[in-house]
Amino acid sequence: MVYAISILALVLIFTIATKVPINMGILAFAGAFLVGGWVSGIPIDDIVDAFPGDIFLIVAGITLLFAIAKANGTINIIVESALRLVHGRRWALVWMMFLLSGALMALGSPMAAGMLAPIAMRLAGKKKINPLLMGMAINHGALGCAFSPITIYGAFVNGLIKSAGYEANPLLLFIVPFALNTLFLAVLFAIYGRDLLHELPEDRDEITGAGAGAPTRPHPSPGYGTASATAVLPDVDVIGRTPFNRERVATLIGILLLAVGSVTFNVDVGVSSICISTVLLLMAPKKMPRIEDKVAWPAVVLVCGMLTYMTVLKQNGTLDFLGDAATHLGSPLAAALILLYAAAIISAVGSSIGTLGIALPLAAPMLAAGELGALGFIIALAFASTVVDVSPFATNGSIVVAEADVEDRQRFQRNVLAYCGLVVLLAPLVAWALIVVPTSL
């Protein structure tokens, strides 16, 4: 009975959070106390102790650091510099947006695709680039770099791997999803982007305003608290020139130190990001008032709530029960494929990080049997759970639809949904065939 109630509560948490605008983490916290304390008889103090303080520091610290980078203009420098490199070439614009979205995500921005969508989708309309291709370029770029060691996803999954007793490999976790997302975009480019290889007469240098013989017009450098080039451009053909100053240089150095420290020296990401953010705030305390409001608190609540509920399910035996059930499906490889598809389908209409928080602990008993390559399966599961965020029901996909420069937005939304359906159909199978099977033989 305890197992049934625990599973039913988990289904209700997902269903309610999908249907109504209530943070899934809040529901998960309530479920942890009700299912843990009332149904399972777990002491309340033990449930409180299950709160993932390390994950709280990671998510809050990373999003605070990126909020500072956005507010002080550091992100503007990255975006402006990248767009100038392509000189208006249409095919290069698509791949630059892919790389730029990935770079912003890898640096710690959970909303990289959303930040670039207003620029990318208007450029697609002006340069006659298929809007589906451009929208998926920024989505696959962000999702491909979602597991950088200093992102919410990367820190979350690496933390779960370590807590489960497995040896984490942050570099492999980052490289494999990036390669697979690149593969998906390459196929899409082969279908919709081949004509972009033939430049239009006005393509070259148009991105800087020089294509028609007009001089490049300077764009005012955004300051603290002003609209930035990463959010709204008065003219998409004019890219600003945000100058370097000591705060922006310090921010770039801080992000670089965070990345190198976490990968090379295994420095705690949460602690490092909080310390770096504090130094940056002390350098300009009056220029960024109430910057703490820009922390992704909904993501903090979501991640911590789901992990707390998962701990309750581990303590009351539900996860072991489900894991044992999975091992009785027969072939471990078949069970792995089923779990990959389940994660992809659920994540396409729900929270990818919430899905990971559930699916990884569920897989633990199956991995403990030793018949599957643990790290390979975890990476495949991470990819299958996030690549489906191209869905118009996900934040990234919905922003792309909203910003698309198209005549029939409903038709475009249907096209995005159809592409998402293909991703849901193919991504788990690709991940299973290319990652799970080879690492399990």
VOPAGU-2260 file (C-alpha; in pm, 1 decimal, decimal comma):
REM VOPAGU-2260
SITE   aa  ch    i         X         Y         Z
SITE  MET   A    0       0,0       0,0       0,0
SITE  VAL   A    1     286,1     240,9      82,7
SITE  TYR   A    2     442,7     180,1    -258,5
SITE  ALA   A    3     113,5     237,3    -440,1
SITE  ILE   A    4      45,4     564,5    -255,8
SITE  SER   A    5     401,5     684,5    -315,3
SITE  ILE   A    6     377,0     617,4    -689,2
SITE  LEU   A    7      28,3     769,1    -712,0
SITE  ALA   A    8     150,5    1082,5    -535,1
SITE  LEU   A    9     439,5    1108,2    -781,2
SITE  VAL   A   10     199,7    1083,2   -1076,4
SITE  LEU   A   11     -23,0    1349,7    -920,0
SITE  ILE   A   12     273,7    1581,7    -869,7
SITE  PHE   A   13     359,7    1562,0   -1239,8
SITE  THR   A   14      -1,0    1588,8   -1355,4
SITE  ILE   A   15     -92,5    1888,1   -1139,5
SITE  ALA   A   16     229,1    2074,8   -1220,5
SITE  THR   A   17     164,4    2020,3   -1593,5
SITE  LYS   A   18    -196,8    2135,9   -1582,5
SITE  VAL   A   19    -177,9    2431,8   -1344,5
SITE  PRO   A   20      90,8    2697,5   -1281,7
SITE  ILE   A   21     221,4    2554,3    -954,5
SITE  ASN   A   22     589,9    2483,3    -913,1
SITE  MET   A   23     648,2    2108,9    -912,7
SITE  GLY   A   24     899,1    2149,7    -631,7
SITE  ILE   A   25     636,5    2290,8    -395,5
SITE  LEU   A   26     411,7    1993,7    -465,7
SITE  ALA   A   27     707,0    1760,0    -415,4
SITE  PHE   A   28     791,2    1912,9     -77,2
SITE  ALA   A   29     429,4    1867,1      32,0
SITE  GLY   A   30     433,9    1511,9    -101,2
SITE  ALA   A   31     756,6    1437,9      86,1
SITE  PHE   A   32     604,0    1537,2     419,0
SITE  LEU   A   33     265,0    1373,0     358,7
SITE  VAL   A   34     390,4    1048,5     203,3
SITE  GLY   A   35     702,3    1034,4     420,3
SITE  GLY   A   36     561,1    1139,2     754,5
SITE  TRP   A   37     196,4    1038,5     741,5
SITE  VAL   A   38     197,0     731,5     514,1
SITE  SER   A   39     547,2     590,2     565,7
SITE  GLY   A   40     607,6     689,9     927,4
SITE  ILE   A   41     942,6     856,9     857,1
SITE  PRO   A   42    1036,4    1109,7    1128,4
SITE  ILE   A   43     992,1    1469,8    1012,0
SITE  ASP   A   44    1349,5    1550,0    1114,8
SITE  ASP   A   45    1475,7    1283,3     873,8
SITE  ILE   A   46    1270,0    1433,6     591,3
SITE  VAL   A   47    1407,5    1780,2     667,8
SITE  ASP   A   48    1759,7    1637,2     669,3
SITE  ALA   A   49    1692,1    1501,3     320,2
SITE  PHE   A   50    1689,9    1857,2     183,6
SITE  PRO   A   51    1978,5    1870,1     -71,9
SITE  GLY   A   52    2178,7    2164,5      57,6
SITE  ASP   A   53    2464,6    2105,0    -185,9
SITE  ILE   A   54    2230,4    2114,3    -484,8
SITE  PHE   A   55    2066,4    2428,9    -345,9
SITE  LEU   A   56    2405,7    2602,7    -343,4
SITE  ILE   A   57    2483,2    2486,1    -697,2
SITE  VAL   A   58    2158,6    2602,0    -857,1
SITE  ALA   A   59    2137,4    2928,1    -663,8
SITE  GLY   A   60    2506,3    3007,7    -708,7
SITE  ILE   A   61    2520,4    2936,8   -1081,4
SITE  THR   A   62    2206,5    3133,4   -1163,8
SITE  LEU   A   63    2325,1    3424,9    -947,1
SITE  LEU   A   64    2659,2    3435,9   -1127,9
SITE  PHE   A   65    2491,2    3434,1   -1467,6
SITE  ALA   A   66    2242,3    3701,7   -1358,3
SITE  ILE   A   67    2539,8    3923,2   -1270,3
SITE  ALA   A   68    2703,1    3847,7   -1607,3
SITE  LYS   A   69    2385,1    3948,2   -1785,6
SITE  ALA   A   70    2329,2    4261,2   -1577,4
SITE  ASN   A   71    2681,9    4399,4   -1611,4
SITE  GLY   A   72    2696,2    4350,4   -1989,3
SITE  THR   A   73    2935,0    4054,8   -2007,5
SITE  ILE   A   74    2683,0    3849,6   -2205,0
SITE  ASN   A   75    2647,3    4135,1   -2454,1
SITE  ILE   A   76    3018,9    4114,3   -2533,0
SITE  ILE   A   77    2995,1    3741,0   -2600,4
SITE  VAL   A   78    2689,9    3772,2   -2826,9
SITE  GLU   A   79    2813,1    4074,7   -3021,0
SITE  SER   A   80    3156,1    3926,2   -3084,2
SITE  ALA   A   81    3010,9    3597,9   -3206,5
SITE  LEU   A   82    2763,1    3752,6   -3450,7
SITE  ARG   A   83    3029,4    3968,7   -3613,0
SITE  LEU   A   84    3233,6    3661,4   -3701,6
SITE  VAL   A   85    2980,0    3531,9   -3957,9
SITE  HIS   A   86    2968,1    3847,4   -4176,3
SITE  GLY   A   87    2604,1    3786,2   -4266,7
SITE  ARG   A   88    2653,0    3441,8   -4424,9
SITE  ARG   A   89    2322,3    3257,6   -4388,3
SITE  TRP   A   90    2459,8    2908,3   -4333,4
SITE  ALA   A   91    2710,0    3044,9   -4082,4
SITE  LEU   A   92    2435,4    3230,3   -3894,9
SITE  VAL   A   93    2258,4    2901,6   -3822,8
SITE  TRP   A   94    2569,8    2730,6   -3689,8
SITE  MET   A   95    2687,1    3040,2   -3503,6
SITE  MET   A   96    2352,6    3058,7   -3323,6
SITE  PHE   A   97    2392,5    2690,8   -3239,2
SITE  LEU   A   98    2739,8    2747,4   -3096,2
SITE  LEU   A   99    2647,7    3073,2   -2925,4
SITE  SER   A  100    2345,5    2919,5   -2756,5
SITE  GLY   A  101    2563,5    2629,9   -2645,9
SITE  ALA   A  102    2833,0    2861,1   -2513,9
SITE  LEU   A  103    2585,8    3063,1   -2308,3
SITE  MET   A  104    2433,7    2745,7   -2166,0
SITE  ALA   A  105    2777,7    2600,4   -2093,1
SITE  LEU   A  106    2865,7    2916,4   -1902,2
SITE  GLY   A  107    2566,8    2862,5   -1675,3
SITE  SER   A  108    2261,4    3025,0   -1836,1
SITE  PRO   A  109    1951,2    2802,8   -1811,5
SITE  MET   A  110    1771,9    3041,4   -2049,4
SITE  ALA   A  111    2033,0    3062,0   -2325,1
SITE  ALA   A  112    1790,3    2970,1   -2603,3
SITE  GLY   A  113    1529,3    3210,1   -2471,1
SITE  MET   A  114    1779,5    3496,0   -2464,2
SITE  LEU   A  115    1881,5    3441,4   -2826,4
SITE  ALA   A  116    1538,9    3362,3   -2971,1
SITE  PRO   A  117    1432,1    3728,6   -3028,8
SITE  ILE   A  118    1749,6    3791,6   -3231,3
SITE  ALA   A  119    1773,8    3453,5   -3404,7
SITE  MET   A  120    1412,7    3426,5   -3519,1
SITE  ARG   A  121    1402,2    3781,1   -3657,9
SITE  LEU   A  122    1728,6    3718,0   -3841,4
SITE  ALA   A  123    1576,0    3400,6   -3984,3
SITE  GLY   A  124    1283,5    3597,2   -4124,9
SITE  LYS   A  125    1504,1    3870,3   -4270,6
SITE  LYS   A  126    1764,3    3634,3   -4417,7
SITE  LYS   A  127    1508,7    3384,4   -4554,4
SITE  ILE   A  128    1625,6    3103,3   -4326,0
SITE  ASN   A  129    1375,6    2829,0   -4246,0
SITE  PRO   A  130    1238,5    2926,5   -3901,3
SITE  LEU   A  131    1225,0    2564,7   -3785,6
SITE  LEU   A  132    1593,0    2522,9   -3867,9
SITE  MET   A  133    1692,5    2841,2   -3685,4
SITE  GLY   A  134    1472,7    2770,2   -3384,3
SITE  MET   A  135    1605,5    2418,1   -3347,4
SITE  ALA   A  136    1962,9    2544,9   -3392,7
SITE  ILE   A  137    1943,5    2754,3   -3076,5
SITE  ASN   A  138    1752,3    2479,9   -2894,4
SITE  HIS   A  139    1993,5    2200,8   -2984,9
SITE  GLY   A  140    2285,9    2428,6   -2905,0
SITE  ALA   A  141    2158,8    2497,3   -2555,4
SITE  LEU   A  142    2051,1    2138,5   -2492,9
SITE  GLY   A  143    2377,5    2005,3   -2633,1
SITE  CYS   A  144    2573,4    2199,4   -2370,5
SITE  ALA   A  145    2321,8    2149,2   -2090,5
SITE  PHE   A  146    2557,0    1915,3   -1905,7
SITE  SER   A  147    2853,8    2144,9   -1869,1
SITE  PRO   A  148    2989,4    2096,9   -1515,4
SITE  ILE   A  149    2881,0    2450,8   -1420,9
SITE  THR   A  150    2519,1    2429,0   -1541,1
SITE  ILE   A  151    2217,9    2331,8   -1334,9
SITE  TYR   A  152    2177,4    2008,8   -1531,0
SITE  GLY   A  153    2543,8    1912,4   -1517,9
SITE  ALA   A  154    2580,6    1976,4   -1146,8
SITE  PHE   A  155    2251,2    1800,7   -1076,2
SITE  VAL   A  156    2333,3    1481,3   -1268,5
SITE  ASN   A  157    2694,8    1463,7   -1150,7
SITE  GLY   A  158    2567,1    1502,9    -795,2
SITE  LEU   A  159    2319,1    1218,9    -840,9
SITE  ILE   A  160    2588,6     996,5    -990,8
SITE  LYS   A  161    2817,4    1051,3    -692,6
SITE  SER   A  162    2535,6    1005,2    -439,4
SITE  ALA   A  163    2450,4     672,5    -604,4
SITE  GLY   A  164    2808,4     556,8    -551,4
SITE  TYR   A  165    2925,0     567,0    -912,3
SITE  GLU   A  166    3230,4     745,3   -1046,3
SITE  ALA   A  167    3128,2    1060,6   -1232,0
SITE  ASN   A  168    3286,7    1166,9   -1559,4
SITE  PRO   A  169    3183,6    1531,7   -1615,2
SITE  LEU   A  170    3374,3    1561,0   -1942,9
SITE  LEU   A  171    3206,9    1257,8   -2099,6
SITE  LEU   A  172    2866,5    1368,5   -1970,6
SITE  PHE   A  173    2922,0    1699,2   -2151,2
SITE  ILE   A  174    3070,8    1572,9   -2479,0
SITE  VAL   A  175    2826,1    1293,2   -2566,1
SITE  PRO   A  176    2497,6    1495,3   -2547,6
SITE  PHE   A  177    2670,8    1776,6   -2738,9
SITE  ALA   A  178    2774,7    1536,4   -3015,9
SITE  LEU   A  179    2427,0    1385,3   -3043,2
SITE  ASN   A  180    2255,0    1725,8   -3052,4
SITE  THR   A  181    2502,0    1829,9   -3323,6
SITE  LEU   A  182    2403,1    1518,9   -3517,5
SITE  PHE   A  183    2033,0    1605,0   -3494,7
SITE  LEU   A  184    2095,7    1960,0   -3617,2
SITE  ALA   A  185    2320,6    1835,6   -3899,3
SITE  VAL   A  186    2037,8    1613,1   -4027,6
SITE  LEU   A  187    1793,0    1902,9   -4001,2
SITE  PHE   A  188    2038,3    2131,9   -4182,3
SITE  ALA   A  189    2077,3    1875,6   -4461,6
SITE  ILE   A  190    1699,0    1886,9   -4510,6
SITE  TYR   A  191    1623,5    2257,7   -4467,3
SITE  GLY   A  192    1955,7    2437,2   -4497,5
SITE  ARG   A  193    2126,7    2325,5   -4817,0
SITE  ASP   A  194    2009,5    2636,4   -5005,6
SITE  LEU   A  195    2182,2    2851,6   -4742,4
SITE  LEU   A  196    2519,2    2744,4   -4880,4
SITE  HIS   A  197    2445,9    2967,1   -5181,4
SITE  GLU   A  198    2479,1    3323,3   -5059,8
SITE  LEU   A  199    2237,6    3597,1   -5159,3
SITE  PRO   A  200    2401,1    3912,4   -5301,6
SITE  GLU   A  201    2317,0    4111,1   -4992,1
SITE  ASP   A  202    2430,3    3844,5   -4746,2
SITE  ARG   A  203    2795,2    3935,4   -4696,1
SITE  ASP   A  204    2855,2    4180,5   -4414,5
SITE  GLU   A  205    2484,8    4261,5   -4382,9
SITE  ILE   A  206    2492,2    4158,0   -4022,9
SITE  THR   A  207    2705,8    4461,0   -3947,4
SITE  GLY   A  208    2500,3    4695,7   -4162,9
SITE  ALA   A  209    2756,1    4711,2   -4446,3
SITE  GLY   A  210    2584,5    4488,1   -4699,6
SITE  ALA   A  211    2404,6    4767,4   -4881,9
SITE  GLY   A  212    2695,2    5004,1   -4879,1
SITE  ALA   A  213    2576,1    5176,7   -4566,0
SITE  PRO   A  214    2822,9    5247,3   -4288,8
SITE  THR   A  215    2790,1    5053,4   -3968,4
SITE  ARG   A  216    2588,1    5251,2   -3721,4
SITE  PRO   A  217    2705,6    5235,0   -3363,5
SITE  HIS   A  218    2461,4    5095,1   -3113,5
SITE  PRO   A  219    2465,4    5254,5   -2769,9
SITE  SER   A  220    2648,1    5043,3   -2519,9
SITE  PRO   A  221    2400,7    4901,1   -2272,8
SITE  GLY   A  222    2460,7    4986,9   -1912,3
SITE  TYR   A  223    2343,2    4834,5   -1590,6
SITE  GLY   A  224    1968,9    4789,3   -1583,8
SITE  THR   A  225    1916,9    4890,5   -1949,5
SITE  ALA   A  226    1785,5    4684,0   -2238,2
SITE  SER   A  227    2070,7    4480,7   -2377,6
SITE  ALA   A  228    2158,8    4355,6   -2722,2
SITE  THR   A  229    2082,2    4002,0   -2604,5
SITE  ALA   A  230    1719,7    4090,4   -2539,4
SITE  VAL   A  231    1595,5    4359,8   -2779,1
SITE  LEU   A  232    1765,1    4504,5   -3085,1
SITE  PRO   A  233    1608,1    4812,2   -3248,5
SITE  ASP   A  234    1751,5    4686,0   -3580,3
SITE  VAL   A  235    1862,8    4325,8   -3609,7
SITE  ASP   A  236    2126,3    4426,1   -3866,3
SITE  VAL   A  237    2311,0    4644,1   -3617,2
SITE  ILE   A  238    2513,7    4479,3   -3344,6
SITE  GLY   A  239    2633,0    4695,1   -3059,7
SITE  ARG   A  240    2986,4    4729,3   -2932,1
SITE  THR   A  241    2981,0    4683,6   -2558,9
SITE  PRO   A  242    3319,7    4794,9   -2425,4
SITE  PHE   A  243    3528,9    4601,3   -2177,7
SITE  ASN   A  244    3554,6    4737,7   -1825,5
SITE  ARG   A  245    3690,0    4595,8   -1502,5
SITE  GLU   A  246    3358,8    4435,1   -1398,0
SITE  ARG   A  247    3313,8    4259,7   -1732,6
SITE  VAL   A  248    3672,2    4139,5   -1744,8
SITE  ALA   A  249    3643,5    4014,6   -1386,8
SITE  THR   A  250    3320,8    3832,5   -1473,5
SITE  LEU   A  251    3480,3    3656,1   -1770,4
SITE  ILE   A  252    3777,1    3556,5   -1553,1
SITE  GLY   A  253    3544,3    3436,4   -1277,8
SITE  ILE   A  254    3344,1    3216,8   -1515,9
SITE  LEU   A  255    3666,2    3074,5   -1661,0
SITE  LEU   A  256    3802,6    2999,0   -1313,2
SITE  LEU   A  257    3475,9    2829,9   -1218,4
SITE  ALA   A  258    3486,6    2606,1   -1526,6
SITE  VAL   A  259    3853,9    2515,0   -1488,9
SITE  GLY   A  260    3827,5    2462,8   -1114,2
SITE  SER   A  261    3526,1    2232,0   -1136,2
SITE  VAL   A  262    3663,6    2020,6   -1423,0
SITE  THR   A  263    4035,2    2010,5   -1342,2
SITE  PHE   A  264    4050,4    2038,2    -964,3
SITE  ASN   A  265    3703,6    1909,7    -868,8
SITE  VAL   A  266    3625,2    2233,8    -683,7
SITE  ASP   A  267    3269,4    2251,1    -549,0
SITE  VAL   A  268    3061,3    2437,0    -809,0
SITE  GLY   A  269    2809,3    2580,4    -564,5
SITE  VAL   A  270    3063,6    2719,4    -320,0
SITE  SER   A  271    3283,1    2856,9    -600,7
SITE  SER   A  272    2997,6    3030,4    -781,9
SITE  ILE   A  273    2874,8    3193,3    -459,9
SITE  CYS   A  274    3225,0    3320,1    -375,9
SITE  ILE   A  275    3287,4    3452,0    -728,5
SITE  SER   A  276    2947,1    3622,0    -731,4
SITE  THR   A  277    3023,9    3787,0    -398,0
SITE  VAL   A  278    3350,9    3929,7    -531,0
SITE  LEU   A  279    3173,9    4067,1    -840,1
SITE  LEU   A  280    2901,9    4225,3    -627,8
SITE  LEU   A  281    3159,3    4389,7    -402,9
SITE  MET   A  282    3325,7    4540,0    -710,9
SITE  ALA   A  283    3003,2    4719,5    -808,0
SITE  PRO   A  284    2762,0    4706,6    -512,1
SITE  LYS   A  285    2538,5    4992,7    -627,6
SITE  LYS   A  286    2515,2    4902,0    -995,7
SITE  MET   A  287    2314,9    4584,2    -947,2
SITE  PRO   A  288    2050,7    4643,8    -679,0
SITE  ARG   A  289    1844,8    4341,8    -577,6
SITE  ILE   A  290    2030,9    4115,2    -818,8
SITE  GLU   A  291    1934,1    3825,3    -592,2
SITE  ASP   A  292    1582,3    3858,1    -735,6
SITE  LYS   A  293    1725,2    3735,7   -1065,8
SITE  VAL   A  294    1829,0    3400,2    -918,4
SITE  ALA   A  295    1625,3    3118,2   -1072,8
SITE  TRP   A  296    1434,7    3050,5    -752,8
SITE  PRO   A  297    1166,2    2842,1    -931,5
SITE  ALA   A  298    1444,0    2609,0   -1053,5
SITE  VAL   A  299    1589,9    2595,6    -702,0
SITE  VAL   A  300    1253,8    2495,8    -555,2
SITE  LEU   A  301    1188,6    2245,3    -833,3
SITE  VAL   A  302    1521,2    2065,1    -803,3
SITE  CYS   A  303    1535,4    2061,2    -423,6
SITE  GLY   A  304    1172,0    1957,1    -388,9
SITE  MET   A  305    1203,1    1667,8    -631,5
SITE  LEU   A  306    1526,2    1542,0    -473,9
SITE  THR   A  307    1370,7    1558,6    -127,9
SITE  TYR   A  308    1073,2    1353,8    -246,1
SITE  MET   A  309    1306,7    1105,3    -414,9
SITE  THR   A  310    1492,0    1061,6     -86,1
SITE  VAL   A  311    1161,0     980,5      83,9
SITE  LEU   A  312    1083,5     720,1    -182,6
SITE  LYS   A  313    1426,9     568,9    -125,9
SITE  GLN   A  314    1376,7     558,1     250,3
SITE  ASN   A  315    1032,0     395,3     230,4
SITE  GLY   A  316    1150,2     132,2     -20,6
SITE  THR   A  317     951,3     248,6    -324,9
SITE  LEU   A  318    1256,1     295,3    -545,7
SITE  ASP   A  319    1384,6     -50,8    -464,0
SITE  PHE   A  320    1039,6    -191,8    -543,2
SITE  LEU   A  321    1031,3     -21,1    -883,7
SITE  GLY   A  322    1389,5    -117,4    -957,3
SITE  ASP   A  323    1319,0    -481,6    -879,7
SITE  ALA   A  324    1014,8    -465,6   -1105,9
SITE  ALA   A  325    1231,7    -330,1   -1387,0
SITE  THR   A  326    1483,2    -612,3   -1347,7
SITE  HIS   A  327    1201,6    -866,1   -1393,3
SITE  LEU   A  328    1118,3    -731,8   -1738,7
SITE  GLY   A  329    1371,2    -976,7   -1877,0
SITE  SER   A  330    1654,4    -832,5   -2078,3
SITE  PRO   A  331    1831,4    -541,1   -1905,6
SITE  LEU   A  332    1882,6    -379,4   -2246,0
SITE  ALA   A  333    1509,6    -395,5   -2315,4
SITE  ALA   A  334    1435,4    -245,5   -1974,6
SITE  ALA   A  335    1685,6      31,0   -2044,6
SITE  LEU   A  336    1517,4     116,4   -2375,7
SITE  ILE   A  337    1176,3     128,5   -2208,2
SITE  LEU   A  338    1304,1     363,4   -1940,3
SITE  LEU   A  339    1466,3     588,7   -2202,6
SITE  TYR   A  340    1138,5     618,2   -2392,1
SITE  ALA   A  341     943,1     678,9   -2072,7
SITE  ALA   A  342    1182,1     958,2   -1972,3
SITE  ALA   A  343    1164,5    1120,6   -2318,0
SITE  ILE   A  344     784,3    1113,2   -2332,6
SITE  ILE   A  345     737,1    1247,5   -1980,1
SITE  SER   A  346    1002,3    1516,3   -2021,3
SITE  ALA   A  347     850,1    1639,3   -2349,4
SITE  VAL   A  348     539,8    1755,6   -2161,7
SITE  GLY   A  349     689,5    1809,1   -1817,0
SITE  SER   A  350    1012,6    1906,7   -1647,1
SITE  SER   A  351    1331,0    1754,4   -1785,0
SITE  ILE   A  352    1524,3    1804,9   -1463,4
SITE  GLY   A  353    1231,3    1667,6   -1263,8
SITE  THR   A  354    1222,1    1364,6   -1493,1
SITE  LEU   A  355    1594,1    1309,0   -1441,4
SITE  GLY   A  356    1546,5    1337,1   -1066,8
SITE  ILE   A  357    1299,9    1050,7   -1084,2
SITE  ALA   A  358    1445,3     832,3   -1358,0
SITE  LEU   A  359    1801,8     814,0   -1227,4
SITE  PRO   A  360    1708,7     681,6    -881,5
SITE  LEU   A  361    1462,3     441,5   -1045,8
SITE  ALA   A  362    1743,3     300,6   -1257,1
SITE  ALA   A  363    1978,7     253,8    -962,1
SITE  PRO   A  364    1874,2    -103,2    -870,0
SITE  MET   A  365    1891,8    -207,0   -1235,7
SITE  LEU   A  366    2240,8     -59,0   -1269,2
SITE  ALA   A  367    2351,6    -221,8    -945,7
SITE  ALA   A  368    2295,7    -562,2   -1106,7
SITE  GLY   A  369    2599,3    -488,1   -1322,9
SITE  GLU   A  370    2450,4    -597,3   -1656,7
SITE  LEU   A  371    2437,6    -242,9   -1795,3
SITE  GLY   A  372    2718,8       7,2   -1830,8
SITE  ALA   A  373    2620,2     249,0   -1554,1
SITE  LEU   A  374    2783,6     565,3   -1686,0
SITE  GLY   A  375    2674,4     497,4   -2044,2
SITE  PHE   A  376    2313,9     446,0   -1942,7
SITE  ILE   A  377    2311,5     757,8   -1722,7
SITE  ILE   A  378    2447,5     969,1   -2010,0
SITE  ALA   A  379    2191,0     821,2   -2248,6
SITE  LEU   A  380    1914,6     894,5   -1999,8
SITE  ALA   A  381    2038,4    1250,7   -1954,0
SITE  PHE   A  382    2034,3    1305,6   -2330,6
SITE  ALA   A  383    1691,6    1148,3   -2386,9
SITE  SER   A  384    1539,3    1352,4   -2104,4
SITE  THR   A  385    1666,2    1688,9   -2228,3
SITE  VAL   A  386    1676,9    1676,4   -2609,7
SITE  VAL   A  387    1295,1    1663,6   -2613,3
SITE  ASP   A  388    1288,2    2017,7   -2470,6
SITE  VAL   A  389    1252,9    2126,1   -2833,8
SITE  SER   A  390     883,7    2065,0   -2759,2
SITE  PRO   A  391     649,0    2365,9   -2789,3
SITE  PHE   A  392     528,6    2269,8   -2441,5
SITE  ALA   A  393     877,8    2328,0   -2299,0
SITE  THR   A  394    1016,8    2672,3   -2219,8
SITE  ASN   A  395    1274,1    2671,1   -2500,3
SITE  GLY   A  396    1031,1    2551,1   -2765,4
SITE  SER   A  397     751,6    2785,9   -2660,8
SITE  ILE   A  398     981,7    3090,8   -2680,2
SITE  VAL   A  399    1093,3    2992,0   -3029,2
SITE  VAL   A  400     729,3    2967,6   -3138,9
SITE  ALA   A  401     644,9    3302,5   -2979,8
SITE  GLU   A  402     939,0    3483,3   -3143,2
SITE  ALA   A  403     911,4    3326,4   -3490,3
SITE  ASP   A  404     876,4    3571,2   -3779,8
SITE  VAL   A  405     607,9    3369,8   -3964,5
SITE  GLU   A  406     267,9    3444,6   -4115,8
SITE  ASP   A  407      89,9    3141,8   -3968,3
SITE  ARG   A  408     208,4    3088,9   -3611,7
SITE  GLN   A  409     -26,7    2796,3   -3547,0
SITE  ARG   A  410     111,3    2612,1   -3847,3
SITE  PHE   A  411     464,3    2677,2   -3727,2
SITE  GLN   A  412     371,9    2546,3   -3382,5
SITE  ARG   A  413     240,5    2227,8   -3543,7
SITE  ASN   A  414     569,1    2192,8   -3732,0
SITE  VAL   A  415     765,3    2227,9   -3407,5
SITE  LEU   A  416     536,4    1972,7   -3241,9
SITE  ALA   A  417     583,7    1730,7   -3532,6
SITE  TYR   A  418     961,1    1768,3   -3508,0
SITE  CYS   A  419     939,9    1707,8   -3133,3
SITE  GLY   A  420     746,5    1389,0   -3206,3
SITE  LEU   A  421    1027,3    1268,7   -3430,9
SITE  VAL   A  422    1284,1    1353,0   -3162,7
SITE  VAL   A  423    1084,3    1160,2   -2900,5
SITE  LEU   A  424    1066,4     866,3   -3141,2
SITE  LEU   A  425    1432,5     866,8   -3247,0
SITE  ALA   A  426    1638,4    1010,2   -2958,9
SITE  PRO   A  427    1592,6     722,2   -2709,3
SITE  LEU   A  428    1664,8     466,8   -2981,7
SITE  VAL   A  429    1975,9     653,9   -3099,5
SITE  ALA   A  430    2104,5     692,6   -2743,1
SITE  TRP   A  431    2033,4     325,6   -2668,9
SITE  ALA   A  432    2204,8     201,5   -2984,7
SITE  LEU   A  433    2507,2     431,8   -2973,8
SITE  ILE   A  434    2568,9     452,7   -2597,8
SITE  VAL   A  435    2387,8     190,5   -2389,8
SITE  VAL   A  436    2446,5    -116,6   -2605,1
SITE  PRO   A  437    2822,0     -59,3   -2668,7
SITE  THR   A  438    2893,7      17,2   -2301,9
SITE  SER   A  439    2697,7    -288,6   -2182,2
SITE  LEU   A  440    2864,1    -553,5   -2396,4
